[in-house]
Amino acid sequence: MPNKTMHLCGFMNAGPVVHSHALWRNPRHETPFLSLRHYVEIAQILERGRFDLMFFADRLAIADRYGDSHVVGIRHGDQDATRLDPLPILGAASAMTHHIGLGATRSTTYASPYGVAREFATLDHISSGRAAWNVVTSMNDGEALNFGNVQHLGHDERYDRADEFMDVAFKLWDSWEPDALVLDRERGIYADPAKVHHINHEGAWFRSRGPLNIPRSPQGRPVIIQAGSSGRGKAFAARWSEVIFALQPNVERMRVFKADVAASLAAQGRPPNATKVMMAVMPFIAQSRAEAEDLRDLHDSLVDPLVGLSTLAGHANADLSTLPLDANVESIQASGSQGNLAALKSIAAGEPITIGDAGRIYGRGVMCPRLVGTAQDIADELADILHSGAADGFVISPAFLPDTFADFVDQVVPLLQARGLVRRDYAGATLRDHLAE
């Protein structure tokens, strides 16, 4: 099969945990997740590996659904124990890198379209066209309470609001025409007012006059990333996204998801290549398969199942402490992430999976499939998935930082480059250019 470009993304949280809940317990060295230098170093490693982008997931609350308390999550360090705001970090990273795309999460439920449009127009300017926005609708009551809303919006209602939010943000980014900025110093003409427009939006959720107070950015608007995996989430992603981040536990579910995306794109009247579907994987790389398995086992030994249940409870927006550890996950009634729960239930392939099992699975990697072996093994497996049509690329999720990224860039990327699957250098100027390769 002819080679195609394998798109690569580095997945990050600005905190002690990514998908791996063992990440901050790295036995080799401390993980300085409160340090800017830590994140800049990671961005530089990924750029050295010619990654398309790095992006930061985010949440707006400490997880406190397990036992209706933050005790377990804070004690053991779950996925929401600490989250720095990723946008200032990416602003700094933009000054220390030149090509890699820079993505941050912002919620359409707890932000304003004008504020988000302004933030990402700024990032796109200062990075010379490398900004990406990971769009989330937020999913639990803790976030609602932090923003003064006693009850969180329903699942589909969040997406209804998000559709209008996107519409307003796009209008704001387009409120300056591409040639509106004149900068004629001799005549003293800053910009052409005839090419800067009010948007005068009035809808069910938002009112905004506009225009944005920032000229049109290099990309016009940030690259849009989405990770919705429910039916409503997939429809939203098919309408707006340019990158879809998917977390599917095995290749079979990757193929099903990719086919669903294709159908959803067609329903929206968009071409099949309108968005890149990038599947999350967590590699464990060593000089032999046995050593890689030892590394994986060491990693897993550092995870308390309770910390996985704390994160799962936050994702599901359900208090799982009320269920016995030997109860089947089918008994979970949740208003949070429907796609994650469906994927979790699929892992057992018809066999029972208990709440305790779910805690272990979630703690070690939130269902992120693990690739364990030599660099050649990992390169072969990624190439097979790509050529099977199950993915357009991969979101690399680290077990440890910066170790996983450094091992992948130094050992796996050269093998993929030798096959013509990964670029040897950046060809375009912007993130959107990278993704078009």
N, C-alpha and C positions, 0 to 999 in steps of 0.2 A: 504494500500500500504506500502511495507517495507520502513523503514526510509533510507534516504540518507543524506550525509553530505551537509549542507547548507554552501556554501562558502560566506564569507563576506569581503567586502572591504570598507574602509573609503575614500570618495572622497574629495579632497582638491584642493584649489588654494592657492598659497602663496601671499595672498592679502586680501582685505576687502570684497570680494564677492566670493561665490562659485556658486551654482545655484541660491540660495536665494540672491536677491539684497537688502534685509532688514538686512542681517547678521551683518554688521558693525554698524547698528543702534539699536542693542540689548538694550532694555530699562532697563535691569537688571544690566548691567555692560559694561565697555568698552571692545572692542575686540582688543588686542594688536598685530595686524597682522604684525607689523614691528619688533617684538621681537622673538628671537630664542626660548626662554622659552615657548612661546605660542605653537609652533609646537611640541616641545619635549613633553609637557604635553599631547597634543592630541595623539601623537604616543603611549604614555604610557597607556592612557585610552583605546585605541583600542586594544593594546596588552593584557590588563587585560580582555577584552571581547573576547579574542582568535580569533580576526580577522585574516584572511589570510594575508592581506596587507593593506597599505594605499598608495594612489598614488596621485600625483599632476598633474593636467592639467596645460597647460602653453600656452601663446601666446607671440609673439615677437614684439608687437606694441600696442600703445594706440589706442583704437577704435576711428576712425574719419570719418566713412562713413556717419553717420547721419548728414545731412546738410553739408557734406564735411568739417566737423570741429570736433575738439575734445571738444568743449565747453559743450555740453549736457552731454557727458560721464564723463568728469572730474568734472563738477559741481555736478552731482547727484551720482557719484561713481558707474559706470557700471562695468561689469565683467573684463574689461581690464584697468581700471583706474590705477591699480598698480599690477605688477607681479614680485615678487622676483624670483631669479633663484632657483629652487627647489633642485638642486643637492647638493650645500653646506649645505642646511638645512637637507637633508637626511643623509649626512655624519655625522653631529652632532647627529642626532637622532639615528644613528646606534650605537653610543657609550653609549646611554642611554636606549637602549632596547636590547632584546636578541633573539626574535623569529619572530616578525612581519615583513612581507615583505615590502620593501621600493621601491616605483616606482616613476620615474620622466619622464616627457615628453621631448623629443628632436625631432626636425623637420628634416626630410630627405631632405627638400628643402633648408634650410639655415644652414646646418652643413656639416662637412666632415665625411665620414665613419670612417677614422682613429681616428679622435677626439672623436666621439661617442663611438667607440669600446674601446678606452682608458678610457673614463670617467666611463663607466659601468663596465669594468673589475676592475677598482679601487674600485667602490662602492661594487661590489660583494666580493672582498677580505676583505675590512675593515668591512663589515657586516657579514662575514662568510657565504656567500651564500644566501643573501636575496634581491638581486637587481632585479628590473623589469624596463623595458623600455616601456613607452607608446609612440608608434610610430605615429607621425602625419605628414601630408604632407604640412601643413599650407594652409591658404585659403583666404587671402585678400591682397589688394594692399598696405596697410600700412606696412605690413611686408616686402614686396618686396622693398619698398622705403627705409626702414631702412638698407637694405643690398645692396643697390646700383643698384637694378634692377628696372627699371621704370615700367615694366608691369609684373604682376604675371603670372606664368605658368598656362596653362589650366588645368582643372580638371583631365582628363585622363593622360595628360602628366606628372603631378606631381606623379601619381601612377606608371607610367613607370620608372621614375627616382627612386622612392622609392624601386621598386623591385630590381634594380641593387644596390642601396645603401645597402639593406639588404644582398644581396649576398656577397658584399665586406666585410661588418662587420662580417658576419659569418665566412668567410675565415680568417679574422684577428684573431678572437677568437680561431680558430682552428690552428693557425700558431705555437702554442706551443703544443706539444703532452702532454698528461696528466702526463707522468713521465719524462718530459724533465728537470725539476728542480731537481738537484742532491744534492747540498749543502753538499758535502763531505769535511768537514773542515780539516780532516787529510791530504788528498791528494791535497787539494786546487782546487777541481773541483766544480765550481758553477752550471753549467748546461751542458747537452749533446748537442753540436751544431748540431749533426745529427738529433735531434728531434725538432729543431727550423727552420721553413721554410719560405722562401719568398713566397708570393702569386702571384706576377707578374700579377695582374689584369689589363686588358685594355679593356674598354667597351665604350659604347656610351656616358656615362656621367662621368665616373670616371677612373682614373689610380691610382694604388697603388701597390708599390713593397712589403711592409711588410718586415719582420714580425712585429707583435705588440711588443712593448718594455715592456710588462707585461706578466709574466707567466700565464698559464691557471688558471682561477679562480675556486672557489669551485663548482659553477654550470656549468662551461664551457662557458656559455653565460647567460645573464639576461633572465628572463621570459619576453616574448613579449606580450604586451597588445596592442590592436587595437580597434578603435571605428568607423571605416568606416561604413556608413549606406547606401551609394549609391550602385548601382550595381557594379561599379568598386572597391569601397571601400570594399564591402563584399568579392569579389574575392581575394583582397589583404589580408584581414584578414584571409580568409580560407587557404591561402597558408602559412602564417607566424605566426599567433597568437597562444598563449596558453591561453589567457584570452581575451574575447571580452566584452567591456563595451558598453552597449546599453541603450539608453534613448528612451523609448517608452511610450506613454501617457496612455495606458490602457492595460489590460490583453489580450484582443483580438489581439492587435498589437504585444504584446510580443510573443504570440504563432506563429504568422505569421513570425516574425523575426527569432525566434528559428528554425522554419522549413526551412527558407531560408538559414540559416547558415548550417544546416545539409546537404542540397542539395549542397551548395558550397563546403563543406568539401569533400563530395563524388566525386565531379567533380575534386578536387585536389588529389584524391586518399588517403585521410586521413581518419582515423576512426572517428565515431561519437563523441567519447569522447576526441578527440585531443585538443579541446579548451573548456574552461568553459565560458558559456554565463551568464553574470552577469548584471541584470537589475537595473537601478537606481530607488531609491524611497526616498522620503523625509518624515520621520515620525514626527508627532506631538503627543506627549505622555503626558497623564495626568491621574489623579485618576478617572475621569469620561469622558464619551464621550463629554458631554457639555463643560467641562473645556478644553478639547483638541480642540474643535471647537473654543472656545474663544481665545486660544493661536494662532491657525491658523489665525483667523480674525485679531488679533492684529498684527501678522506678516505681513499680506497682507496690512494693513492700512499704513505701513511704506514704501510702494513701490510706487514711481511715475511712471506712465505708460511710460513716456518719457525715463526713464533709461532702461526699457525693450526694447524699440525700438532702443536705441543706441547699446545695445548688439546684438539684432537681426540684425541690419544693418551690424555690423561687421561680424557676422556669415554668413550672406547671401552675403556679399561683394556688397551691393547695398544701394544707398542713399534713404531711405524710407521717408525722409522729403518731397520729391516731390509728395508723394501720400496723398490724403485726408484721415483723420482718419477714415472716414466711407467707404473707398474703401475696396473691397474684397481682401483678401490675395492672391487670384488667380492672381491678377494683378502684383504681385512681379516677376520681371525678375532678376535672380541672378546667379552669377558665383561661389558662395561660397558653403556652406554646403547644398547639395541637400537633404540628408536624413532628416535633421532637418526641412527643409521646407515642405517636404512630410508629416512628422509626425504632424507638426503644422496644415496643411490643413485637416488632418484626424480627428482632435479633434472634429470638428463640425458635423461629421458624415453626410455630405451632406448638412448641413445648412450653410448659409453664415457666415463667420468669418471676422471681419473687421481688418484693420490695428491697430486701437485703442485697440480692444480685444487682438490682438497679443502682443501689448506692455504690457498689464496687465498680460497675461499668462507668457510671457517671464520674466517680472520683478519679479514675485513671485517665479519662479522656473525653467525657461527655459524648460517648458513642463514636468518636473520631476513629476511623479504621487505622490500625497500626501496621506499618510496613517494617518488617524485621529481617535484617540480613546485611550482606555486604553492599557496598556502593553499587556494584554491578547488579545485584539482586533488586535493589530499589529502582535503579534506572530501567531495568527490564520490565518490572511491574508497572511503573508509570507509563512507559511506552505502550504496553499492552492495553492498558485502560484507555489511553488516548486513541489508539488506532481502532479500538472496538467501537468508538463513537459514544462512549459513556461519559465523556468529559471533554471540554476544550482546554482544560488546564487544571492546576491544583493549587489549593490554599494549604501551604505548609504550616502545620501547627507544631510548636516546639514542645518537647518533653522537658528540656532544660534550656536556659538562656545564658549566653548566646550560643551555647554548645551545639544544639541541634542545627541552627542555621549555619554555623561555621562548618560543621561536618558536611551538611548538604551542599553548600556552595563549593567547598574545596574538593569533595570526593564525587558527588553525584552529578553536579552540573557539567563538569568537563566531559563525562561520558555521554550526557544528553547532547552537548554541543557537537561532539564527534559524530553523532547520528544526524545532525542537522535539525534537531528538535527544539533547541534553545538558542536564541541569538547569541552571537559572539560580541556584538556591540549594539548599542541603541542606534536606531536609524532615524526615528522621528524626533520632533521637538517636544511633544506633549504626551501625556498619559493616553489620551484618546488615539494618538498616532501609534503608540506601542500596541494597544489592543487591536488595532486594525491590521497588524502584521499577520 
